[in-house]
Amino acid sequence: MKWMDIDGYTNRFHKLALLCPRMVEPEAVKVEQYLRGLTKSIRGDVTSSQPATINDAVRLAYQLAGQLIQDKADEATEVEKRKGEGDRGSRGDNRREHNRRHNQRRG
């Protein structure tokens, strides 16, 4: 599974499970096979919760993926805020330095 394509992976998994039902019987095997295809960042958390059914595993995978996406978005926003603060501060310092030099030349 690519980074956060939970929809695509889950849909493909269900289609393959319909084509090869013996590969995912009983339910515990189906859950195990589903978990194997998840990204490492999600797999560990879903596995540690020991989902009993495929629906439990899918639901938890979606929740964790959504949480990771939100965390990445929040992190990116925070980085942009810090960049903006740094730019404003340096402009102010440059302006003060320019004014100081200009005033020294006059006096």
HELIX and SHEET records of a PDB file:
HELIX    1   1 ILE A    6  LEU A   19  1                                  14    
HELIX    2   2 PRO A   21  VAL A   24  5                                   4    
HELIX    3   3 GLU A   27  ARG A   36  1                                  10    
HELIX    4   4 LYS A   40  SER A   48  1                                   9    
HELIX    5   5 ILE A   54  ARG A  106  1                                  53    
END                                                                             
